[in-house]
Each structure stands twice: as structure tokens, then as C-alpha cells.
Amino acid sequence: MFNQPHAPYGHSTTMKSSLCFLLAAKRAELAELERLAQSIALARSTAALVHELQRERGLSNLSVRHAGMGQAPLDAQLHQQTLGTDDWVAQWLLESEALINAPSPHAARLLSRVAYALQGLDALALLRSRVAAKALSTQRLSADYARLIASLLAVVFEAADHASAPELLRPLVALFNLMQCKEWTGQERALGATLFASTQVHAQEQAHLSELIEAQQRCLEVFESFASAALLQRWQERQRAQPLIERSRLRRLLLQTPAGGALEPHLSGVWFACCSQCMDEMRPIEDQLTQALVEQASACMAQVQAEIGQLEQRQRQPPEADTERLRGSAFFEAAPPALQPAPQGLAFGLERSVLDLVQEQGLRLQAAATELETLRVSLNERKLIERAKGLLMAHQQLDEPAAHKALRELAMNQNKRMVDVAEAVLSMSHLLAPRR
Amino acid sequence: MFNQPHAPYGHSTTMKSSLCFLLAAKRAELAELERLAQSIALARSTAALVHELQRERGLSNLSVRHAGMGQAPLDAQLHQQTLGTDDWVAQWLLESEALINAPSPHAARLLSRVAYALQGLDALALLRSRVAAKALSTQRLSADYARLIASLLAVVFEAADHASAPELLRPLVALFNLMQCKEWTGQERALGATLFASTQVHAQEQAHLSELIEAQQRCLEVFESFASAALLQRWQERQRAQPLIERSRLRRLLLQTPAGGALEPHLSGVWFACCSQCMDEMRPIEDQLTQALVEQASACMAQVQAEIGQLEQRQRQPPEADTERLRGSAFFEAAPPALQPAPQGLAFGLERSVLDLVQEQGLRLQAAATELETLRVSLNERKLIERAKGLLMAHQQLDEPAAHKALRELAMNQNKRMVDVAEAVLSMSHLLAPRR
């Protein structure tokens, strides 16, 4: 009675099903890449928009600082700049609305960041009217633009955080760090200009300046370790540009003048122009990076689409009945689903067994997951440190560089890594009374 | 010329957009929960199917071991069991096919695991025919069923690995560990039965037995730390059941008899029945756990759906024009997007500002992400350890418990954690020649 094993799901049914699931897995990969391509398009617009906002902040700063003195040409320039910014706001809105049309799982955080950045763009009109009325200090102006830009940078960070393909995560991490570095440069520009204009050096502002310079250095280190060789070469060529050399000279003046010493106010404008040029120098690198990202995303999608085509072709073939027993026994005899990535990548040839295809797909996904985990360590550490800094900023009324310094000193005193100190700070967060 | 700031994207447009993005974020959360609910339904069927396969393995073992001696009633029982297994195979196929219909991003790995498990179910017919022909040893039989069951356990592990809601991740981790523990119990059952039947104790098999017992202990520790209080209480009540006490007594016999000493062969059947009862005792706990998971997933979806309803109602209201300036300035003056979860959860009341809603949504998602990261540490460590064990198994021809022991000894000798040793092993993987 037990000679013919009972099997309501026949061999060919499940064999076919295996291929169906492989195909579905490939289509899921494609859907994920399409979502990622949208995030990349948004990141590209964000980089352009942030650059416009940084220029607008610079001109607004000059306009407020030099109120009354030869105002008209500057205001005309500023007006022109706001039009340029608004073009990119419109473009950015278009890109972000594309995300709404196909709300995909795992997109909740990205959409939530976009919602917050929109609040910031919404507040831009008010900020501009205050600039026009000279109704705020340059410090306040810089801080307000910085907050708006931070809300946009968070969108790029989130896009990187959700990238599921290592080949796209790497350039996204590089992009975020380059953008963050440029933003610290912008904040250094404002602070240095204030320092020169004040004609006297204050120790506290000097310390703040060193922290901003250090923050740029940290971002560049990550950028350099994640950027492609071609990009890195172009980046290093740009490092010999004149504005960078000039900035180094002016930085030394700012940092090495003894506290209480005098600075020449006319250098304020020189410093400002030179920092602006440094920021402009970074923009084409950003652009090259986002262009490469867009192309890489297309290449990944084309590759997965080709694999889908091959699997579909395979699915149309009739199963080979004579190898039935062989296939069943292969499941028990092959090496277990396994641990080493296939060295030569996937080949979906028609002569391969479905078991081979299934195992290779598993291997490839596992290898990608392992690589992603490794790459994400740097993102996760950053997240912990950012969260701990945010906590200190909220509860100790510190700004970002000061909060960073506080964490760093904790780490140095305890001989621990920044990320461990950040974790310790976060674990004590319930002890700190909320500020609001 | 600059008194009226230029704003091509009007206030109410972006204010409305912010709400749209919040809504889209909520809908993305819902889509994610729906996907997770499907994985949970599949995990539930998997638990039931694995239990049937474990029973079938037990009866097949007896059938092969006692070939010829009063075979007919046993074979009838086995045949009945295969029918029961097949019912669950059919159910499992239905649940897994539901995953195909809506291939969602991030599902690629789950689908790939399902494809591999299908290959195993496909090979089941061959395995059964070998059992019917008594054409394999009980060791080989156990190993083949173990591989099939491992491919199904991997589906549950993957479902847990992709859970994006902490309240669902916890019970999924508990479920996986309970299932894995039950499977080690099944392997202990087979090994102990062989030991009793062989009438003589071998030191090597005793060591293997201790490792299997230890592996169960490890799984139970994780299970106990992730299970709900209600489940834990029920679990602990079951720990006083008679079969468990009996198993402890027989385990002592197996482990404490000196190598080369004699065992009573008639205890083989007693041991087998007692271990089977222990496994049956675990099944209602699994069932309660999966039932709670299904209910929790529904509750989460209902909650998000209610929030979507409130946001939609809010969206239909006209924006309040008089608070326009106030809102713009709130972006710059509120605490930065922030760091502490809202203590009382979200309230989508109509009186709240959109900025408040956006910030709270951001906080809540961030808090959930932080909790997920913490919970995942145990999963990630497990993954590293599993991968390192797999490497040792492939290259040193070890079985799982022996590979575990090798890792543990490395860790003890170097005074490091298992996970650190696992990482070190993986980093040296390229030095090991592939086995195939």
C-alpha cells in the first residue's frame, strides 16, 4: 500500500513553481531597483537645490551685512538667485511627487523626510521676506537656511539608508558625505566672514571654526573611501585649485591670530568669495557622482530585466521528465544552500538545473546582503552619533559642532570610540528632562 | 523689487503637499504591514508543515529500523501521516503563491528561500519511495528530512529578518527559535534512538548528543527573552509535563553511561515515544504564538488604517490662511526634527499643525527604526554565526553541532564572543579551498 508514494502536488507542478518563485524574486528585485532609481533622481535634484539655497544664503548674508551700502546691485543679484532657487524647488517638487504615485513598502521614512523638507521650503517665503526687510541678524539668517538645508540633506541620507544594492549604496554614501561637507563649508564661510568683519578674534569662535573644519574632514574621509576611482582622481585634481590654497591661507590667519588680536575687515569679502568658489568647485563633482548613480541604476535594472527574460524563456520549456529522479536526489546531495558567492556571477543558461539556479540566486542575494551590512556599519554609526548629538543639542542647548566636540571629549576621556559613547548617551536619554 | 518674495509654489500648495506625503508615508507603512501579514501567514503554515514532516520522519525512522517486524500497522500509520503532511504541503503552496501575486520590493530573499524549499518538497516523493523500499539507513533518512526541514525553517527566518514593525519582529524571532529548538529535539530523538538500539554507548555520539541538547538550550533562551509574558507562563507550565521529566531521566542514562558501557535496547522505543511527546507539547505553544502574530498584524494594520482616515479627513479641511506666517516661523523655531519619541503615541487630532504631525511621524518612525536595530542585533549575530558554521561544515566536513562546537572552542580559547570568532572565520573564507 505504500509502494506508490502519495503526491497530490505533482513533480512538474512544484518544479514549475520553483521557477515561478525565482521569477517573482527577480521581479521583486526589479521593483526595488525602480524605487531606488526614483530616490536617486530625487537625490540628484536635492543636490542641485541645496547648491542654489547655499548661494541664496550667501547673497542674503551679504545683503543683510551690507544693508544700505550699494544695496541695489546686490539685491538684484539676490533676486535673480531666488528665481534660480525656485526653478529647482519646482523640479524637486516634481521628483518628490513621483514617490507618492507608487507608495512602496519601506518608503515610509523617505516620504516622512520629504514631508518635513516641504515644511522647510514652505517657510522659505517667510525667511526671504525677513531678509528683504533686514529683520534678522546674519547669524539667525545662517541658522535658518542651515535648518532648511539639513532637512533636505536628511532626504539624501534616507535614500542611501534604504539602498538595497551595494553598487548603488556606495555612491549614495559618497554623495551624502560630499553634500554634508559642502554644507559645513557653507557654515564655515558665514562664520569666517563674521570673524573678519568683527575685526577681532574670539577664542570661542576660533574653536567653533576648527570644529567645522574637522567636520568637513570627517565627511571627506568617508567620501574618499566610497567614491569611484575615476571620481576620486577628478576630486584630487580639484584639490590643487587656487581658491582652496587661498582658503588655507585665510584659515591660518583666522586660527593662528591670538585671541583678542586684530583682523583686517576687508578680508571678510575676500574670505567669503574664496569659500564660495570652493563650494562651486565641489558642485561638478556632485554632478558627476549623481550622473554616475543614474547610469548605474539603469545598468542594474537592465541586468535584472535580462535575467527575467532568460527565466521566462526557461519557463516556456517543457520539463525534462527523464531527469526527474536525478533532480529529487540532487536536493539531498548537493552542498547545502550555501555560503560562498558564485565566483563568476549568474548565468541563466538553459542547460542549468532549476536547483542550480535557485541555489545561485540564494548565494547572490546572501552575498549582496553581507556586503550591504558591511557598508551600512558606517551609516549606522553615523546614525547613532547623530542621534546622540541631537540629544545633546536639545538638552544642553548646544549647536552641532559643540555637541560633536562634547561627544568626542567623552570618547577621548573614556578611551572609547565615538559610536560607543553615542550609544551610552542614548541609553541615558530618559534621564534628561525634555527641553520643550 | 524684493518686498514680495517670489514664490511660484504657493503656500497652500506645499502645505497640502506635506499632508500628501504624510499620507503616502502612512500608506507605505500599511503596504509593508500587509506584506508582513502574508509572511506571517506563511510562517504559520510552515510551522504546521514542519511538525507534520517531523512526525513523518519519526514514523519513517521506525519503519526502516523495524523492517519486517510487524510492519503492516506501522506502514498504515506512516501512510496516514504522509496524507496529513500532504494536506499541509498543499496549504503551504497556497500561502506561498500569495507572495507571488504582489511581488514587493525587499521580498526577493524570501521568495528565493521559498523557491529552495519547494525544491525540497519536490524531492520528498523520492525520499518516501526510498523509505518504502527500505533503501536507505536511518541516519541518511534523518539527514535528508533534516535538510528539507532546514529549508523551511529558513523561510521563517527570512520572514523575521524582514519584519519592519518591532511588535511583530519580537514574536517572529520567538517563533523561529521555538521551531529551531523543536527541530534539534527531533534530531536528538533520532540520535538517542540509535544509541539505545546499538546497545553500546560511544563517546563520539555522546558528545554529539550534548551538543544537540545545548543547541536546544540556546534557542530556548532566545525564545524566552522574546516571547510575551502570557506565552512564557504557558510555556513554563508545560515544562513540568511528564514526558519532559522522563526525557531528562533517559538523557542522563545516555550521557552518564561510560563509553563502551551497555544500554537496554528496549528503551529505544521508550525514548522515541517520549521525545515525540516533548515535540508534540511544543506544538500548541507554536500555535498560540502564530495565532497571536496574526492578530497583532491585524491590529497594527487597523491602527495605521485609522490614522490614514484621520489624515484624509484633515486633508479635506481648507488650510487656515491666518496662521500662514506663524507656521512658516514654527519650522525655524520648533526643536529640530527630533530625537525623542512622542511619549503618548500619535494623536492625529484636527487641531494639530501639519508641522507637528510631520515631526511626530518622523519621531515615531525613528523610534521604531532604533528598536528594530536593537532587536536585529540578535538576528545579525545569529546570521554571522550560522554563516561561519556553514563554512566550517562545507570545508571541514563537519555537521552543525560539531561546527558549533569548533566555533565555541575558538571563542573560549581566544576569550572572545562567538560572534567575533564567526566574523574572523568569515574574513578568512577566501583562504579555504571550496569543497565542490
Interface residues (C-beta under 8 A of the other chain):
Chain A: M1 F2 N3 P5 H6 A7 P8 Y9 H11 T14 M15 S17 S18 L19 C20 F21 L22 A24 A25 K26 R27 A28 E29 A31 E32 R35 D75 A76 L78 H79 T82 L83 D86 V89 A90 L93 S96 E97 L99 I100 P103 S104 P105 H106 A107 A108 R109 L111 S112 R113 V114 A115 Y116 L118 Q119 G120 L121 D122 A123 L124 A125 L126 L127 R128 S129 A132 A143 D144 R147 L148 A150 S151 A154 S164 R325 R327 G328 S329 A330 F331 F332 A335 P336 P337 A338 L339 Q340 V354 L355 V358 Q359 Q361 G362 L365 Q366 A369 T370 E373 N380 R387 G390 L391 M393 A394 S429 P434 R435 R436
Chain B: M1 F2 N3 P5 H6 A7 P8 Y9 H11 T14 M15 S17 S18 L19 C20 F21 L22 A24 A25 K26 R27 A28 E29 A31 E32 R35 D75 A76 L78 H79 T82 L83 D86 V89 A90 L93 S96 E97 L99 I100 P103 S104 P105 H106 A107 A108 R109 L111 S112 R113 V114 A115 Y116 L118 Q119 G120 L121 D122 A123 L124 A125 L126 L127 R128 S129 A132 A143 D144 R147 L148 A150 S151 A154 S164 R325 R327 G328 S329 A330 F331 F332 A335 P336 P337 A338 L339 Q340 V354 L355 V358 Q359 Q361 G362 L365 Q366 A369 T370 E373 N380 R387 G390 L391 M393 A394 S429 P434 R435 R436
